[in-house]
Amino acid sequence: MQTTIRVVRHTHLPPRTIESVRSLFDAEYYEKFGPWDPDCPYGYSPADVHVIATNGLGIVGHVGFQRRLIDVGTVEVPVGGTGGVLVAPQARGAGLGALLMSRVREAMHTAGVDFGYLGCREDVAPFYTSCGWHRIRARERCFSRLDGTTIIESVDAPILICAATKTAESWPAGPIDLRGTPW
Ligand SMILES: CC(C)(COP(=O)(O)OP(=O)(O)OC[C@H]1O[C@@H](n2cnc3c(N)ncnc32)[C@H](O)[C@@H]1OP(=O)(O)O)[C@@H](O)C(=O)NCCC(=O)NCCS
């Protein structure tokens, strides 16, 4: 079955596409986290660009990113905060997740951000490293997705970055302030 990947701005998502992406997320997360909200998905920051995979069965994969200036050490860094990484269960294990991560990286390069940035569970970090993302260690500060205001600081949660317009090696040293909720 042929798979098509599209890159769509959030503001250009047709209502029908929003409904299909909602079905993808609700099938995975409704029971645990309730309905998907495109403008505040589970309390995380929303994507302003969506990378969407479709095959004969409908939408089977999604990754999004939001451009944001964050603080790293003493400098401001434009990143593509990446989230909503999901492949439908029946399409997993065939390289679609890796393909989506490669396309989101291209889209971030086109958008002119320096790096891609994401946080994830420990068990899924190997997926991102196998897609060419790099794990970094730093103190991270952000607002909680649960209420959008409580400050959360962590030192050991997995943080991964990827090259966009800058190489991963040029990631600056120092503590990170996301200046908002994570993605
Ligand atoms: C994680 C996920 C997106 C991977 O998608 P996928 O299409 O199955 O991944 P791929 O087939 O492209 O796998 C690419 C590589 O990642 C590895 N990988 C895939 N899923 C993995 C996982 N959950 N944990 C660790 N490694 C994983 C594969 O073994 C493969 O490695 P290789 O290149 O060395 O062979 C998919 O399993 C998913 O949607 N999971 C549920 C949602 C989720 O956990 N999202 C991440 C939130 S942070």
The ligand as an SDF file (V2000), in Angstrom:
LIG
                    3D

 48 50  0  0  0  0  0  0  0  0999 V2000
    7.4890    5.2060   18.3430 C   0  0  0  0  0  0  0  0  0  0  0  0
    6.7970    5.0150   16.9840 C   0  0  0  0  0  0  0  0  0  0  0  0
    6.4060    6.3760   16.4060 C   0  0  0  0  0  0  0  0  0  0  0  0
    7.7710    4.3000   16.0400 C   0  0  0  0  0  0  0  0  0  0  0  0
    7.1680    4.2070   14.7780 O   0  0  0  0  0  0  0  0  0  0  0  0
    7.5300    2.9930   13.7680 P   0  0  0  0  0  0  0  0  0  0  0  0
    6.9520    3.3110   12.4510 O   0  0  0  0  0  0  0  0  0  0  0  0
    7.1190    1.7140   14.3900 O   0  0  0  0  0  0  0  0  0  0  0  0
    9.1150    3.0960   13.7740 O   0  0  0  0  0  0  0  0  0  0  0  0
   10.1060    2.5750   12.6310 P   0  0  0  0  0  0  0  0  0  0  0  0
    9.5640    1.3090   12.0370 O   0  0  0  0  0  0  0  0  0  0  0  0
   10.3710    3.6910   11.6890 O   0  0  0  0  0  0  0  0  0  0  0  0
   11.4080    2.2510   13.4820 O   0  0  0  0  0  0  0  0  0  0  0  0
   12.6130    2.9720   13.3270 C   0  0  0  0  0  0  0  0  0  0  0  0
   13.6130    2.4540   14.3340 C   0  0  0  0  0  0  0  0  0  0  0  0
   13.1760    2.7540   15.6790 O   0  0  0  0  0  0  0  0  0  0  0  0
   13.0890    1.5550   16.4590 C   0  0  0  0  0  0  0  0  0  0  0  0
   11.8700    1.6810   17.2770 N   0  0  0  0  0  0  0  0  0  0  0  0
   10.6160    1.7380   16.8290 C   0  0  0  0  0  0  0  0  0  0  0  0
    9.7490    1.8990   17.8520 N   0  0  0  0  0  0  0  0  0  0  0  0
   10.4890    1.9490   18.9670 C   0  0  0  0  0  0  0  0  0  0  0  0
   10.1660    2.1220   20.3430 C   0  0  0  0  0  0  0  0  0  0  0  0
    8.8930    2.2590   20.7730 N   0  0  0  0  0  0  0  0  0  0  0  0
   11.1770    2.1440   21.2140 N   0  0  0  0  0  0  0  0  0  0  0  0
   12.4650    1.9960   20.8120 C   0  0  0  0  0  0  0  0  0  0  0  0
   12.8350    1.8530   19.5210 N   0  0  0  0  0  0  0  0  0  0  0  0
   11.8610    1.8170   18.6100 C   0  0  0  0  0  0  0  0  0  0  0  0
   12.9540    0.4490   15.4400 C   0  0  0  0  0  0  0  0  0  0  0  0
   13.4150   -0.7670   15.9540 O   0  0  0  0  0  0  0  0  0  0  0  0
   13.8100    0.9400   14.3120 C   0  0  0  0  0  0  0  0  0  0  0  0
   15.1790    0.7420   14.6380 O   0  0  0  0  0  0  0  0  0  0  0  0
   16.2840    0.3930   13.5200 P   0  0  0  0  0  0  0  0  0  0  0  0
   16.2900    1.5360   12.5460 O   0  0  0  0  0  0  0  0  0  0  0  0
   17.5530    0.2750   14.3120 O   0  0  0  0  0  0  0  0  0  0  0  0
   15.8140   -0.8830   12.9080 O   0  0  0  0  0  0  0  0  0  0  0  0
    5.5240    4.1110   17.1300 C   0  0  0  0  0  0  0  0  0  0  0  0
    5.8980    2.8940   17.7470 O   0  0  0  0  0  0  0  0  0  0  0  0
    4.4020    4.7440   17.9150 C   0  0  0  0  0  0  0  0  0  0  0  0
    3.5880    5.5060   17.3640 O   0  0  0  0  0  0  0  0  0  0  0  0
    4.3210    4.4380   19.2440 N   0  0  0  0  0  0  0  0  0  0  0  0
    3.2530    4.9350   20.1000 C   0  0  0  0  0  0  0  0  0  0  0  0
    3.3340    6.4320   20.3200 C   0  0  0  0  0  0  0  0  0  0  0  0
    4.6480    6.8560   20.9230 C   0  0  0  0  0  0  0  0  0  0  0  0
    5.1740    6.2480   21.8560 O   0  0  0  0  0  0  0  0  0  0  0  0
    5.1830    7.9720   20.3870 N   0  0  0  0  0  0  0  0  0  0  0  0
    6.3870    8.5890   20.8850 C   0  0  0  0  0  0  0  0  0  0  0  0
    6.0180    9.5950   21.9090 C   0  0  0  0  0  0  0  0  0  0  0  0
    7.4490   10.4360   22.5450 S   0  0  0  0  0  0  0  0  0  0  0  0
  1  2  1  0
  2  3  1  0
  2  4  1  0
  2 36  1  0
  4  5  1  0
  5  6  1  0
  6  7  2  0
  6  8  1  0
  6  9  1  0
  9 10  1  0
 10 11  2  0
 10 12  1  0
 10 13  1  0
 13 14  1  0
 14 15  1  0
 15 16  1  0
 15 30  1  0
 16 17  1  0
 17 18  1  0
 17 28  1  0
 18 19  1  0
 18 27  1  0
 19 20  2  0
 20 21  1  0
 21 22  1  0
 21 27  2  0
 22 23  1  0
 22 24  2  0
 24 25  1  0
 25 26  2  0
 26 27  1  0
 28 29  1  0
 28 30  1  0
 30 31  1  0
 31 32  1  0
 32 33  2  0
 32 34  1  0
 32 35  1  0
 36 37  1  0
 36 38  1  0
 38 39  2  0
 38 40  1  0
 40 41  1  0
 41 42  1  0
 42 43  1  0
 43 44  2  0
 43 45  1  0
 45 46  1  0
 46 47  1  0
 47 48  1  0
M  END
$$$$
